[in-house]
Amino acid sequence: MKLVLHPGHSKCGSTTLQKAIIKNRKLLESHGYVIPDPQMRTNGDDGFNPNGETPRAFFRHGMEQKDLAPLKASLARLKKKYGHTSKTVLISAENLVNQLGSPSGLNIHRLLRDTFDSHEVIYYIRRQDQFIMSAWQQWGYKKGLSLDVFVEQALKAKNPNYRVIASAFSNLYGKDNVTVVPLLRGSLFEGDLVSDFFARLGIKSGVQKPVDSTDNKSLNPYLCEALSKVNHIFRDIHDETIKHQLEQYASGHPGLYRRNDEYLSPASRQRILKEYAKDNQFISDNFIGNDDWCTYQGSSASSSSDSLSEALDVMTLTFSKIMSKDC
């Protein structure tokens, strides 16, 4: 019995891959994969939910409560059910990159390692400047933070720390069993994340791609900047209510989700990559084989003036519809 582990990493396509796994459950099963549901139950178990998410919440509970009894029971059930077979259990949960420096995280992986006969870890990463800006667009602005302040906090906390995570997986599962893949078109099969992941599972045809949801899109950074000034309107960093309202009032407007790489200046990007230079060289030398993935060469995305103008259009359209509705 083999384990294929996609520990994800936030802002590195994890949600897209998890939706693809659920959407292609039958295809994966036909190729010998076992896909646990949110409670680590598998096909045939009482209460099994074939349409449920991957078991992120299950692992989060184990970490937060420091209670590994449910995981031990689930793994024992898996081993009894599939241990004598050549089945491969596929687990995807981005919180499995958390707490790798403490027993609460490490012990989960030790249990996983010791349960299976063989292991494969597929770990996707993205350049740190891209990660930090994307993280700000999802969470940081809801804290009332400007992008500049968020960058400072990220660098101080060393977040993301791909080197520590990749090294931990290497120590736990064996270096030869860990594949680190940068999110670059040239590094991905057919230049596509979902295609690449399934190709690494040995499946190159018949894969259904998930539809992008609003929750998985980043707002125009100028909208994020404006909303950061009134961050009291968010319950917490996971509150997507305002985004859904903007989608309702400005649906289809190109400026709503306009990407603008220039919002994070080239100087800031170079500074971030300089801070991570030694770590990135380590990752390149030990896991990837080249350093193309961590080089910044400028952007051809839309200009800041265009993004700002479109953000203003979105806000004007939204306000006018709200006012006309109220009147």
N, C-alpha and C positions, 0 to 999 in steps of 0.2 A: 504494500500500500504506500503510495507516494503522496507527498504534500507539495502543491504549488501555491506559494504565498505571494500575493500582491499586497504588500504592506502600505502601498500608496504613499502619498505625501500630499498634504493639503496643497491646493493650487497647482497640482501636477497631473490633472486629468482624472483623478480618482473617481469622482462622481460619474463622469462619462463612462469609464470602464465598468463601474458597478452596475449602471443601467444596462450596459451592453451584455453583461453576464446574465442578468435576469431576463432580458429580452431573448437571449439565445440559450436559455436553460436546456431546452430539448435537444438542440444541436450539440451542446457540450456533453450532455448525457449520452448521446449516440456515439461520441468519441471516447467514452469511458471516464468522463469526469463526474464527480459527485459535488453538488452545489448545496452547502448548508443554508438554511433559512435564517431569519434574524435571531432565532434562539438556538442555533447550531443543530437543528433537527434536519434530517435528510429524508428523501423520498421513501415513504412507507412508515415513517414514525408517526405516532399519534400527534395530531395537531399540526403536522407539517404544512407550511404555507409556501406553495410554489411560486407565488407572485410577490413574496415579501422581499425586503431589502437584504443585502449581505449583512453578516452579523456584527456590524460596528457597535451597536448598542450593547450587545452581549459582552464584548471585550471591554467597553467603557465601564460597564458595571463591575467587572472583575478588577479593573485597575482602581476605580474610585473606592470600592468597598473593600479592596484587598481580600477578596473572597474568591478563591480559585476552585472551590468545591464544585460549582456548576460546570466549569470547564473540564475538570477531571472526569466528571460523570459523562459529559458529552463525548470526550475523547475515548473513554472506555467503551461507550456504546458504538462509536465509529469503528474502533479496532475489532470489536466482537463481530460487527456486521460486515466489514470489508477487509479485515486484516489478512485474510487468506486469499484475497483476490489481487488482481493487478490494477484495481481502480486508482484513480488520482483524485484526491480531495482538493478542490480549489477554494481558497479563502481570500477575500479581498476586504480590507478594513484599514483605512488610513491612520486610525489611532494606534495601530501596531508599530508605529514609529515613535510613539510617546514613551517616556519614562524608561528608556533603555539604560539609564545610569542608576536605576533603583530596582530593588527586588520586585516591586509591583509590575514593572514592565518585563524585566528579564525572565521572571519565573513563568510568565505566560509562554514565552518563546522556548524556554527549556522544556515545558510540557509538550508543546507542539513538536519540537525536535525529537524528543524521546518516544513519542507515540508512533512516528512514521519511519518506514524503512529507508526512504530516500527523500530528498528535499530539493526544491528549486525556488529561489527567491527572485522575483522580477520587480525591480525598483526604478521607477521613473523619476527624473529630476529636471528642473529647469534652471536656467541661469539666475543667479541670486538677485540681480537688479530687476529682472522680470517678475520674480516671485514676490519681492517686497512691494512693488507697485500694485500687483494684483491683489496681494493681501490687504493693502490699504484700501483698495477699491471695494473689497468685500467686508472688511471688519473695521479697519482703522478709523475711517471717517465717522463711523457711528460712535466712536469714543470721543469725538470732538477734536481729533488730532489732525493737524496739517500733514501733508506728505513728508515734508522736511523733518518734522518731529518724529514721525513714524519711522523714517529711515534711521534716525539716530537711535531710537529704541531698539530697532531690529539689529543694528550693528553691535550695540552694547550687549544684547542678549544672545548674539550669534545665532540668529534665527533667519533662515534655515541653517542647520548644521549637518549637511549631507555626509561629511567625512565621518563624524561620530556614528551616524546611523549605519552607513555602509560598512564601517569597521566592525560595529557590533554584530551585524548580520553575518559578516565574514567569520567572526569568532564563534558565533553560535552554530551556523549551518555549514561552514566551510567555504573558503574563498571561491573554489571552483563551482560552487552551487549558487553563487550570487551574481546576477546580471544587473548592472547599472546602465540605464538607457537615458540619454539626454533627449529632451523634447525638441528635436531639430528635424525638419523634414528629411534631411539627408541621412539621418540615423534611424528613421522609422520605415518599416516596410510599406511601400506604396505611399510614403510621405504622410501616413495617417495613423493616429494613435490606436484606434480600435483595430484596424487591420494589422498593425504591428503586434499588438497584444495577442490576438487570436493566432497569428502566424507563429508566435513563440509557443503557443499551445498545440501547434501542429495542424491548425485549421486555416485554410487559405481561401475557402469559398463557402458561400451560403450564409455568411454572417450578416445579420440585420443590424443596421446602425441605429442607435437611439436618437430621438429627437431632442435637440437642445431645449432646456426649459429656461424660463425667465430667471429662476433662482441661480442658475449657473452662469449668468452673464454679468459682466461688469458694466456699471453705469459709466457714462461719459465722465472723465475725471473732474471736469468743471462743475458738473452736477454734484459729485461727491464733495467737492470743496465747499459749495454753497450749503449743502446739507450738514456738513461738519460744524457750521456756525449755529445750528439749531439741533444739536444732537440729542437734546432732551426728548425729542419726539420718538426716539427709538427705545423700546423696552430693554433691549440688550443688543449685542453685536450680531446676533443671529436673526434679528427682526427684519423681515423682508416686506412688511406691510407698505411702506412708502414706495418701494420699488414697484410693487403690484399696482399701487394707485397711479403712479406715473405711467405705467404700462397701459392702464385703463384710459387715461386722459390723453396720452400722446402716442398711442399705439401706431406703429408703422413709421414714426418719425425717425429718419436716419441718425439724428443727433442723440437719441436716447442712449444708445449703446456704442456711440462712436469711439473707436479706439484712437488714442493719441499718445504715441510713445514719447513725443517731445515734452509731455507734461513733466516727466522726470528727466531733467537735463542731462546731456552727455557727460558733463563734468561730474554729476552725482553718480551716474552709472559707472564711470571709470573709477571713482572713489570706492564704490561698493565692491567692484571686482578686484581692486587693489587690496582691500581688506581681506578678501577671500582667496587671494592668489596662491598662497601655500597650500591651503586645503584643496583648491581646485587642481593644482598640480599633482597632489597625492591621489586624488580621485582619477585623474587622467592616466597616471602611471600605473595604478593598481587595478582599475576596473574598466576604463573606457578605451584606452589605447591611443588617444589623441586629445588635443586641447582645443579643437575647433569649437566645441560646445560653449566654452567660457570666454569667448572673445567678442567684444562689442565693436561693431563696424558701422554704427550709425543706423538710422531708420529712414524708411521711405513711406511711413504712415502719414496720415493726414496732418496738416499743420495745426499749431495751437490756435491760430486765429479762426480757422474753420470750426474747430471743436468748440471754442468759446461761443462763437456766433450761433452754432446749432444748439448749444446748451441753453442759451438765452431764449431761442425759439421754443424749445421744449417747455421751459418755465412759463413763458408768456402764454403758450397754448394751454398749459395745465391750469394756470390761474384764471384764464378767461372762461374755461369750461366749468371750473368750480364756481365762479361768480355767477355765470348764467344759470347754473343748476340751483344755486341758493336763491337767486332772484325769481 
